């Protein structure tokens, strides 16, 4: 049976007609064929001439062969109707069946004429006849395939220099590969390799390209051949043919790409070779007659969009995956019949007439012509207005997803339930779906908004389209799926500073705190909620509040008034239950939740009324839980950590960020006398010292060191030796690593000079273990590198002094020499630079 997913074999040419088969004709052709083989130089006899003479004789005898022609051609011919059947005599019906069987008798002859020892013209005529004969369907293809080895002969003809021969051979392979049971034989005969070589030829006729690509399309239906077709040798040719001038070639190339995309293993190769760029360009084109190629391009891109990274690339090309929710869902859309469009910032547009259209045609026309006006508006606002008017107009007349819904019912490839729209229409469509009654559709739209918020432009586009206000209102729904998807969308949108301000202006803090108070919620929802709150209640934004300007409206609210309003709203959401919930989260095992909770509590410390609630909630237990989990000493790495270094490095970084946030919170709390009265200084000091000595990133140790120093200064119980010991630990584990990192990564000469001078000061003070700490952190290499770059005299003298101190330990000699210090020191001495005496003393210490 012919597969329903293969390429239809429609051709404009008509097949060859075959004469009535009789034993005498068979014997004559067999004898003639034998004579032609015996006398290859003789051209007086040709089986094809005999067939043509028989053909003309048969045409004079009867016109009933038209049924055979229609059945074999496959180009629209069909069986005669009932009246015709009744008018035919039994003799004619018998002759029709005999004519069909006569064609089968000549298949063997044509197959033999494909032989390599035959005349090229005869081989061409044979393959053309077989190609047209195969268009009749599976029964005719079976007649050809009963001859073993015919596939190899057909594939060999793809090497021909004749365009018509190549076209017929590729067309015959296309017909054969449309049958499931023969597809493997076609591939095993080397058809993919020969078609690749054929398509690589310059100036190849479009007909040959079309038939060759359609053969690959049929073969790609079988998954085991997709990887072979998607190889770096074949796939670039197919992708380039998407730009071909012939539409049928484009359609065939798009069909191959669509089928190859069904295998996820091909996605990486397709993307690396630029398939997304070409397919997106095809889909964005609005040329007439491109319906098939756009459909194949859409199917291919939808398969690629299942990968998060590839979806981002598709969106960057101006296309957006949008869920298909069904035309019935849009029936709940209830727009204002006499509404007038306005810009998202509240600016009203002057009306030119008083009676808008019932279906919103006035909005549509205004949206389509807004770009031609002299209105000075941003691109995102313009796109929002155009997209909204277009989508609302389609919803009002009930024209959304009618065609797509039919395709979904008929095509298995549409089970994803997604379509691709230009970003302008996609943003407006998603915002439109958010306002529907279908909760499933709303949830899918919110997820799509989260997935599409990949950059600042997209986030601002959703804000200008009105998504923020609707999303915040949806948080009131008593539906876990909607709240989870909406929270995720708001989390992604709030990455933009301007959108984050708009989210806060809509009163989202109240809804998020309400969710946070619910203990029986998924951890993922808690994490997203904390992420949004931490961005809004960022302690670093505290000084910016007084300069914040609220949304532009008629009230002309000043920046100071706006800042006070938002600050007041923030204070109102904090109560004892919220504080207790945040402290409880700090005791959990999720590092990200701990870090966000500590950041929000740090903001709460700026509110006087919250300090007593924080202390009463036993915040010390939360801080202790964070510091106790810091067991990341470099000397105690387990075998599992060494086997998964990337995972271990990520864990160390997350732990460092969490500890840094907790240290900042503790530093702010130490300003409260009531907190200090309840604090166990000894226990926290021990935990912070252990944290300082851990392997967390140096950038995360600055707050730990500052908190430790402040903790010691306020304890009042430690004197003398212990205080000096803590100061030394801060120097060894925070100051020296930070200065060496500054030497390594800073591009400023002043910053590097300050770092090396500070290192020299630490060494000259005789801090115990300072030289060993510098050597263990890789400081020798960076000091020598600084000398080689010809720094200032001050920096050069400081670097030589530190290296000289390091050279007093023989264990460092090998590292100093390996870093290339000797030739640099010799140049300094020979040049008699001001610091040459220091360089000479250092040279004398080294074993050279």
GUGUPA-176390 format. One record per residue (C-alpha): residue number from 1; residue in one letter; x, y, z. Coordinates in steps of 0.25 Angstrom, whole numbers. Layout:
% GUGUPA-176390
  seq  type   east  north     up
  NUM     A      X      Y      Z
...
END
This chain:
% GUGUPA-176390
  seq  type   east  north     up
    1     X      0      0      0
    2     X      5     14     -3
    3     X      8     22      9
    4     X     -1     34     12
    5     X     11     42     16
    6     X     19     41      4
    7     X     20     52     -7
    8     X      9     51    -18
    9     X     14     48    -31
   10     X      7     58    -40
   11     X     13     61    -54
   12     X      9     70    -65
   13     X     14     60    -76
   14     X      6     48    -81
   15     X     11     34    -81
   16     X     14     25    -92
   17     X      3     16    -97
   18     X      5      2    -98
   19     X     -1     -7   -109
   20     X     -9    -20   -107
   21     X     -1    -31   -103
   22     X     -1    -44   -111
   23     X      8    -56   -111
   24     X     13    -53   -125
   25     X     17    -39   -121
   26     X     24    -44   -109
   27     X     32    -54   -117
   28     X     35    -44   -128
   29     X     40    -33   -118
   30     X     49    -44   -111
   31     X     55    -48   -124
   32     X     57    -34   -128
   33     X     63    -31   -115
   34     X     73    -43   -116
   35     X     77    -38   -130
   36     X     80    -24   -125
   37     X     89    -30   -115
   38     X     96    -39   -125
   39     X     98    -27   -135
   40     X    100    -15   -126
   41     X    106     -7   -138
   42     X     93     -9   -146
   43     X     83      2   -145
   44     X     73     -4   -155
   45     X     64    -11   -144
   46     X     59     -4   -131
   47     X     49    -10   -122
   48     X     44      4   -119
   49     X     41      6   -134
   50     X     33     -7   -133
   51     X     25     -2   -121
   52     X     22     11   -128
   53     X     17      3   -140
   54     X      8     -6   -132
   55     X      4      7   -124
   56     X     -1     13   -137
   57     X     -8      1   -141
   58     X    -15     -1   -128
   59     X    -20     14   -128
   60     X    -26     11   -142
   61     X    -33     -1   -136
   62     X    -39      5   -124
   63     X    -40     18   -116
   64     X    -43     10   -103
   65     X    -28     12    -98
   66     X    -32     26    -92
   67     X    -36     19    -79
   68     X    -22     12    -78
   69     X    -15     26    -81
   70     X    -24     33    -70
   71     X    -21     22    -60
   72     X     -6     21    -62
   73     X     -3     36    -63
   74     X     -8     40    -49
   75     X    -10     55    -54
   76     X    -25     56    -52
   77     X    -31     44    -60
   78     X    -41     35    -53
   79     X    -50     24    -56
   80     X    -62     27    -66
   81     X    -75     30    -60
   82     X    -87     21    -59
   83     X    -94     25    -72
   84     X    -81     22    -80
   85     X    -80      9    -74
   86     X    -94      5    -78
   87     X    -91      9    -92
   88     X    -78      1    -94
   89     X    -80    -13   -100
   90     X    -74    -25    -94
   91     X    -63    -26   -105
   92     X    -58    -12   -101
   93     X    -57    -15    -87
   94     X    -50    -28    -90
   95     X    -40    -20    -99
   96     X    -38    -10    -88
   97     X    -33    -21    -78
   98     X    -25    -27    -89
   99     X    -18    -14    -92
  100     X    -15    -12    -77
  101     X     -8    -26    -77
  102     X     -1    -23    -90
  103     X      7    -12    -83
  104     X     12    -22    -72
  105     X     18    -30    -84
  106     X     27    -19    -88
  107     X     33    -16    -74
  108     X     43    -27    -75
  109     X     48    -21    -89
  110     X     49     -7    -83
  111     X     57    -12    -71
  112     X     66    -20    -80
  113     X     68     -7    -88
  114     X     73      0    -76
  115     X     86     -8    -76
  116     X     99     -2    -76
  117     X    103     -8    -90
  118     X     91     -1    -97
  119     X     91     11   -105
  120     X     89     24    -97
  121     X     77     28   -105
  122     X     70     15   -103
  123     X     73     15    -88
  124     X     67     29    -87
  125     X     54     24    -95
  126     X     53     12    -86
  127     X     54     20    -73
  128     X     44     30    -78
  129     X     35     19    -82
  130     X     36     12    -68
  131     X     35     26    -61
  132     X     21     29    -67
  133     X     17     14    -66
  134     X     20     15    -51
  135     X     10     27    -49
  136     X     -1     17    -50
  137     X      0     13    -35
  138     X      6      2    -27
  139     X      1    -10    -36
  140     X     10     -4    -47
  141     X     22     -1    -38
  142     X     21    -15    -33
  143     X     22    -20    -48
  144     X     35    -12    -49
  145     X     41    -16    -36
  146     X     39    -31    -39
  147     X     52    -30    -47
  148     X     64    -31    -38
  149     X     75    -21    -40
  150     X     66    -11    -47
  151     X     68     -1    -36
  152     X     83     -1    -37
  153     X     81      2    -52
  154     X     72     13    -50
  155     X     81     19    -39
  156     X     92     18    -49
  157     X     85     27    -59
  158     X     85     39    -49
  159     X    100     40    -54
  160     X     95     43    -68
  161     X     99     56    -74
  162     X     85     57    -81
  163     X     75     65    -73
  164     X     63     58    -78
  165     X     69     44    -74
  166     X     73     49    -60
  167     X     58     55    -58
  168     X     52     42    -62
  169     X     61     34    -53
  170     X     59     43    -41
  171     X     44     43    -44
  172     X     44     27    -45
  173     X     51     27    -32
  174     X     41     36    -26
  175     X     30     27    -30
  176     X     37     15    -25
  177     X     40     21    -12
  178     X     26     25    -10
  179     X     23     10     -6
  180     X     27      7      8
  181     X     33     -7      5
  182     X     42     -2     -6
  183     X     48     10      1
  184     X     59      3      7
  185     X     63     -3     -6
  186     X     64     10    -12
  187     X     73     15     -1
  188     X     82      3     -1
  189     X     84      5    -16
  190     X     92     18    -13
  191     X     81     27    -17
  192     X     84     37     -6
  193     X     98     38    -10
  194     X     95     39    -25
  195     X     84     50    -23
  196     X     94     58    -14
  197     X    104     58    -26
  198     X     93     61    -36
  199     X     88     73    -28
  200     X    102     78    -26
  201     X    103     80    -41
  202     X    103     95    -46
  203     X     91     99    -55
  204     X     83     87    -52
  205     X     69     88    -58
  206     X     58     91    -49
  207     X     50     78    -53
  208     X     62     70    -48
  209     X     63     77    -35
  210     X     49     75    -32
  211     X     48     60    -35
  212     X     61     58    -27
  213     X     57     66    -15
  214     X     43     59    -15
  215     X     51     45    -15
  216     X     58     50     -3
  217     X     45     55      3
  218     X     40     41      2
  219     X     52     34      7
  220     X     52     43     19
  221     X     39     38     23
  222     X     47     26     29
  223     X     54     31     41
  224     X     66     22     39
  225     X     69     30     26
  226     X     67     44     32
  227     X     81     44     39
  228     X     87     41     25
  229     X     80     52     18
  230     X     83     62     29
  231     X     98     60     27
  232     X    107     72     25
  233     X    108     67     10
  234     X     94     67      7
  235     X     87     77     16
  236     X     94     90     12
  237     X     89     87     -3
  238     X     75     85      2
  239     X     75     98     10
  240     X     81    106     -1
  241     X     70    101    -10
  242     X     60    108     -1
  243     X     64    120     -9
  244     X     62    114    -23
  245     X     54    122    -33
  246     X     45    111    -36
  247     X     33    110    -26
  248     X     32     95    -28
  249     X     47     93    -24
  250     X     45    102    -12
  251     X     33     93     -8
  252     X     40     80     -9
  253     X     52     86     -1
  254     X     43     91     10
  255     X     36     77     10
  256     X     50     70     12
  257     X     53     80     24
  258     X     39     78     30
  259     X     41     63     30
  260     X     56     64     35
  261     X     51     72     47
  262     X     43     61     52
  263     X     56     55     57
  264     X     62     62     69
  265     X     75     57     66
  266     X     76     66     53
  267     X     72     79     60
  268     X     86     83     63
  269     X     92     81     49
  270     X     80     88     43
  271     X     81    100     52
  272     X     97    101     50
  273     X     95    101     35
  274     X     85    113     36
  275     X     72    106     34
  276     X     64    115     44
  277     X     68    127     36
  278     X     64    122     22
  279     X     51    115     28
  280     X     47    128     35
  281     X     49    136     22
  282     X     40    127     15
  283     X     29    128     25
  284     X     30    143     26
  285     X     28    144     11
  286     X     13    147      7
  287     X     15    143     -8
  288     X      2    137    -15
  289     X      3    122    -17
  290     X     13    120     -6
  291     X      3    113      3
  292     X     10     99      2
  293     X     24    104      5
  294     X     19    113     16
  295     X     12    101     23
  296     X     25     92     22
  297     X     34    103     27
  298     X     24    105     39
  299     X     24     90     42
  300     X     39     90     42
  301     X     40    102     51
  302     X     30     97     61
  303     X     38     84     62
  304     X     51     93     65
  305     X     43    102     74
  306     X     42     90     84
  307     X     56     93     88
  308     X     57    105     97
  309     X     70    110     91
  310     X     65    109     77
  311     X     52    115     80
  312     X     59    127     84
  313     X     66    128     71
  314     X     53    127     64
  315     X     47    138     72
  316     X     59    146     68
  317     X     56    144     54
  318     X     42    151     56
  319     X     33    139     58
  320     X     26    135     71
  321     X     20    121     75
  322     X      6    124     79
  323     X     -3    113     85
  324     X    -16    109     77
  325     X    -27    109     86
  326     X    -39    107     76
  327     X    -48    116     70
  328     X    -59    113     80
  329     X    -50    119     91
  330     X    -51    133     85
  331     X    -66    133     86
  332     X    -64    138    100
  333     X    -57    150     95
  334     X    -66    162     98
  335     X    -60    175     93
  336     X    -67    189     94
  337     X    -74    191     82
  338     X    -72    206     82
  339     X    -58    206     87
  340     X    -48    215     82
  341     X    -33    211     81
  342     X    -23    218     90
  343     X     -8    217     93
  344     X     -3    208    104
  345     X      2    221    112
  346     X    -12    227    112
  347     X    -11    237    101
  348     X    -24    238     93
  349     X    -25    238     78
  350     X    -34    249     72
  351     X    -46    243     66
  352     X    -50    247     52
  353     X    -64    242     52
  354     X    -74    239     63
  355     X    -80    225     60
  356     X    -69    214     60
  357     X    -72    201     52
  358     X    -79    190     60
  359     X    -68    180     57
  360     X    -56    190     60
  361     X    -53    193     46
  362     X    -49    207     50
  363     X    -39    202     60
  364     X    -33    193     49
  365     X    -32    204     39
  366     X    -26    213     49
  367     X    -16    203     54
  368     X    -12    199     40
  369     X     -9    214     37
  370     X     -3    218     50
  371     X     11    217     44
  372     X      7    227     33
  373     X      3    238     42
  374     X     13    248     48
  375     X     10    242     63
  376     X     23    242     70
  377     X     22    228     77
  378     X     32    217     80
  379     X     32    205     71
  380     X     27    196     82
  381     X     15    205     84
  382     X     12    205     69
  383     X     13    190     68
  384     X      4    188     80
  385     X     -7    197     74
  386     X     -6    190     61
  387     X     -6    176     66
  388     X    -17    179     76
  389     X    -26    185     65
  390     X    -23    174     56
  391     X    -26    162     65
  392     X    -38    169     72
  393     X    -44    171     58
  394     X    -42    156     55
  395     X    -48    152     68
  396     X    -60    160     66
  397     X    -63    154     52
  398     X    -60    140     57
  399     X    -48    138     47
  400     X    -37    133     57
  401     X    -32    119     55
  402     X    -43    114     46
  403     X    -33    109     36
  404     X    -23    105     46
  405     X    -34     97     54
  406     X    -37     89     41
  407     X    -22     86     39
  408     X    -21     81     53
  409     X    -32     71     51
  410     X    -26     66     38
  411     X    -11     66     41
  412     X     -3     58     51
  413     X      8     68     51
  414     X     -1     79     57
  415     X     -2     71     70
  416     X      7     81     76
  417     X     -5     91     77
  418     X      4    103     73
  419     X      5    112     61
  420     X     15    123     57
  421     X     11    137     56
  422     X     19    150     53
  423     X     23    156     66
  424     X     14    168     65
  425     X      2    159     63
  426     X      7    148     73
  427     X      8    158     84
  428     X     -6    163     82
  429     X    -11    149     80
  430     X     -6    145     94
  431     X    -11    157    101
  432     X    -25    154     94
  433     X    -25    140     99
  434     X    -22    145    114
  435     X    -35    151    114
  436     X    -43    139    110
  437     X    -51    130    119
  438     X    -44    117    116
  439     X    -35    115    127
  440     X    -26    105    120
  441     X    -24    115    108
  442     X    -21    126    118
  443     X    -10    117    125
  444     X     -4    113    111
  445     X     -4    128    107
  446     X      4    132    120
  447     X     14    121    118
  448     X     16    125    104
  449     X     18    140    109
  450     X     29    134    118
  451     X     35    127    107
  452     X     35    139     98
  453     X     41    149    107
  454     X     55    147    103
  455     X     60    161    102
  456     X     57    175    106
  457     X     49    178     93
  458     X     40    166     95
  459     X     37    169    109
  460     X     34    184    106
  461     X     25    179     95
  462     X     17    171    104
  463     X     16    183    114
  464     X     11    192    103
  465     X      1    182     98
  466     X     -5    182    112
  467     X     -1    169    117
  468     X      4    173    131
  469     X     -9    178    136
  470     X    -16    165    132
  471     X     -6    156    137
  472     X     -6    163    151
  473     X    -21    162    151
  474     X    -20    147    148
  475     X    -13    145    161
  476     X    -26    146    168
  477     X    -31    133    161
  478     X    -33    121    170
  479     X    -26    112    160
  480     X    -12    107    163
  481     X     -8    104    148
  482     X    -12    119    144
  483     X     -5    125    156
  484     X      8    116    153
  485     X      8    120    138
  486     X      5    135    141
  487     X     15    136    152
  488     X     26    130    142
  489     X     22    140    132
  490     X     23    152    142
  491     X     36    146    146
  492     X     42    147    132
  493     X     36    160    129
  494     X     41    167    142
  495     X     55    165    137
  496     X     53    178    130
  497     X     54    190    139
  498     X     43    198    133
  499     X     34    186    132
  500     X     37    182    147
  501     X     33    196    151
  502     X     20    194    143
  503     X     18    181    150
  504     X     19    188    163
  505     X     10    199    159
  506     X     -1    189    157
  507     X     -1    185    171
  508     X      6    171    169
  509     X     13    171    183
  510     X      0    169    190
  511     X     -4    157    182
  512     X     10    151    183
  513     X     11    152    198
  514     X     -3    146    198
  515     X      2    134    191
  516     X     15    134    199
  517     X      6    132    212
  518     X      1    119    207
  519     X     10    108    212
  520     X      3     97    203
  521     X      8    102    190
  522     X     19     96    180
  523     X     33    100    182
  524     X     34    105    168
  525     X     23    115    171
  526     X     30    119    183
  527     X     43    121    176
  528     X     36    129    165
  529     X     29    138    175
  530     X     41    141    183
  531     X     49    144    170
  532     X     39    155    166
  533     X     38    161    180
  534     X     53    161    181
  535     X     54    169    169
  536     X     44    179    173
  537     X     49    180    188
  538     X     64    180    184
  539     X     71    187    195
  540     X     80    194    185
  541     X     68    202    179
  542     X     65    208    193
  543     X     72    221    189
  544     X     65    221    175
  545     X     51    222    181
  546     X     51    236    183
  547     X     55    239    169
  548     X     45    229    163
  549     X     34    234    154
  550     X     21    227    153
  551     X     13    224    140
  552     X     10    236    132
  553     X     -5    240    134
  554     X    -13    252    135
  555     X    -10    254    150
  556     X      4    259    147
  557     X      9    252    159
  558     X     23    257    163
  559     X     35    247    165
  560     X     35    250    180
  561     X     20    247    182
  562     X     21    235    173
  563     X     33    229    181
  564     X     26    232    195
  565     X     13    224    190
  566     X     21    212    185
  567     X     29    212    198
  568     X     17    213    206
  569     X     11    201    199
  570     X     23    193    201
  571     X     22    195    216
  572     X      8    191    217
  573     X     10    177    212
  574     X     20    173    223
  575     X     14    167    235
  576     X     18    157    245
  577     X     13    145    237
  578     X     21    149    225
  579     X     34    151    233
  580     X     32    138    239
  581     X     30    131    226
  582     X     43    137    220
  583     X     50    133    232
  584     X     45    119    231
  585     X     49    119    216
  586     X     63    122    220
  587     X     64    109    228
  588     X     60    101    215
  589     X     70     93    206
  590     X     68    102    194
  591     X     79    111    192
  592     X     72    121    183
  593     X     60    122    192
  594     X     69    125    204
  595     X     76    136    196
  596     X     64    142    192
  597     X     58    142    205
  598     X     70    148    211
  599     X     70    159    201
  600     X     55    162    204
  601     X     58    162    219
  602     X     69    172    217
  603     X     60    181    210
  604     X     50    180    222
  605     X     61    184    231
  606     X     60    198    225
  607     X     46    199    231
  608     X     46    203    245
  609     X     33    195    249
  610     X     39    182    243
  611     X     51    181    251
  612     X     44    177    264
  613     X     36    166    255
  614     X     49    161    249
  615     X     56    159    263
  616     X     43    153    269
  617     X     43    143    257
  618     X     56    137    262
  619     X     64    142    250
  620     X     77    137    257
  621     X     73    122    254
  622     X     71    125    240
  623     X     85    132    239
  624     X     91    120    246
  625     X     84    110    237
  626     X     91    117    225
  627     X    105    118    230
  628     X    105    104    236
  629     X    102     98    222
  630     X    116    104    217
  631     X    124     92    216
  632     X    132     95    204
  633     X    146     94    208
  634     X    156     92    197
  635     X    163     81    204
  636     X    150     73    207
  637     X    145     71    192
  638     X    139     57    191
  639     X    141     48    179
  640     X    127     51    174
  641     X    131     66    173
  642     X    143     63    166
  643     X    136     54    156
  644     X    126     65    153
  645     X    134     78    154
  646     X    124     87    147
  647     X    113     83    156
  648     X    122     85    168
  649     X    126     99    163
  650     X    111    103    161
  651     X    108     98    175
  652     X    120    106    181
  653     X    115    119    173
  654     X    101    118    178
  655     X    106    115    192
  656     X    115    128    191
  657     X    103    136    187
  658     X     94    131    198
  659     X    105    133    209
  660     X    107    147    203
  661     X     93    151    204
  662     X     92    145    218
  663     X    104    153    222
  664     X     98    166    217
  665     X     86    164    225
  666     X     94    161    238
  667     X    102    173    236
  668     X     89    182    235
  669     X     83    175    247
  670     X     96    178    256
  671     X     91    192    255
  672     X     80    189    265
  673     X     83    189    279
  674     X     72    179    283
  675     X     77    169    273
  676     X     91    170    278
  677     X     86    167    292
  678     X     80    154    288
  679     X     91    150    279
  680     X    101    138    281
  681     X    114    145    277
  682     X    123    133    279
  683     X    115    124    271
  684     X    113    133    259
  685     X    127    137    259
  686     X    132    122    258
  687     X    122    120    247
  688     X    127    133    239
  689     X    141    129    241
  690     X    139    115    235
  691     X    131    122    223
  692     X    143    131    221
  693     X    152    120    220
  694     X    143    112    210
  695     X    145    111    195
  696     X    133    120    191
  697     X    137    131    181
  698     X    145    143    186
  699     X    135    153    181
  700     X    125    146    191
  701     X    135    148    203
  702     X    135    163    204
  703     X    122    164    212
  704     X    126    152    220
  705     X    139    159    224
  706     X    132    172    227
  707     X    121    165    235
  708     X    132    157    243
  709     X    140    170    246
  710     X    127    177    251
  711     X    123    165    259
  712     X    136    165    266
  713     X    136    180    269
  714     X    122    179    275
  715     X    125    166    283
  716     X    133    173    294
  717     X    138    160    299
  718     X    149    157    290
  719     X    162    164    292
  720     X    177    164    288
  721     X    181    150    282
  722     X    167    146    276
  723     X    164    159    270
  724     X    178    159    263
  725     X    175    145    258
  726     X    162    149    252
  727     X    168    161    245
  728     X    179    151    240
  729     X    169    142    234
  730     X    162    153    227
  731     X    175    157    221
  732     X    178    143    216
  733     X    165    138    212
  734     X    158    151    206
  735     X    168    163    204
  736     X    180    155    198
  737     X    171    147    188
  738     X    163    159    184
  739     X    176    167    181
  740     X    182    156    173
  741     X    168    155    165
  742     X    169    170    163
  743     X    183    168    157
  744     X    178    157    148
  745     X    165    163    142
  746     X    166    178    143
  747     X    170    186    131
  748     X    172    199    138
  749     X    187    202    141
  750     X    183    210    153
  751     X    175    198    159
  752     X    187    188    157
  753     X    196    198    163
  754     X    188    200    175
  755     X    186    185    177
  756     X    201    182    176
  757     X    204    193    186
  758     X    194    188    196
  759     X    200    174    195
  760     X    214    180    198
  761     X    208    187    210
  762     X    202    174    215
  763     X    215    167    213
  764     X    223    178    219
  765     X    215    178    232
  766     X    219    163    234
  767     X    205    157    233
  768     X    207    143    237
  769     X    205    134    225
  770     X    203    145    215
  771     X    215    141    205
  772     X    209    127    205
  773     X    195    132    202
  774     X    200    140    191
  775     X    208    128    185
  776     X    196    118    187
  777     X    187    128    180
  778     X    196    129    167
  779     X    201    143    171
  780     X    215    140    166
  781     X    211    139    151
  782     X    203    151    152
  783     X    214    159    159
  784     X    224    155    148
  785     X    214    158    137
  786     X    212    172    143
  787     X    227    174    143
  788     X    228    170    128
  789     X    218    180    124
  790     X    227    192    128
  791     X    218    198    139
  792     X    220    211    147
  793     X    232    212    156
  794     X    223    211    168
  795     X    217    198    163
  796     X    230    192    159
  797     X    237    195    172
  798     X    225    189    180
  799     X    225    176    171
  800     X    240    174    173
  801     X    238    176    188
  802     X    227    165    188
  803     X    235    156    179
  804     X    248    158    188
  805     X    240    154    200
  806     X    234    142    193
  807     X    249    138    189
  808     X    253    137    203
  809     X    246    123    203
  810     X    253    113    194
  811     X    240    106    191
  812     X    236    118    182
  813     X    249    119    174
  814     X    244    109    163
  815     X    231    116    162
  816     X    238    130    160
  817     X    247    125    150
  818     X    236    117    142
  819     X    228    130    142
  820     X    239    137    133
  821     X    245    146    144
  822     X    260    144    140
  823     X    260    151    127
  824     X    251    162    132
  825     X    260    165    144
  826     X    273    165    135
  827     X    266    175    126
  828     X    263    184    138
  829     X    278    183    143
  830     X    284    186    129
  831     X    275    198    127
  832     X    279    203    141
  833     X    265    207    144
  834     X    263    213    158
  835     X    258    200    163
  836     X    270    192    157
  837     X    276    190    171
  838     X    264    182    176
  839     X    264    174    163
  840     X    279    170    165
  841     X    276    166    180
  842     X    265    157    175
  843     X    274    151    164
  844     X    284    147    174
  845     X    274    140    182
  846     X    269    131    170
  847     X    277    119    166
  848     X    282    124    153
END
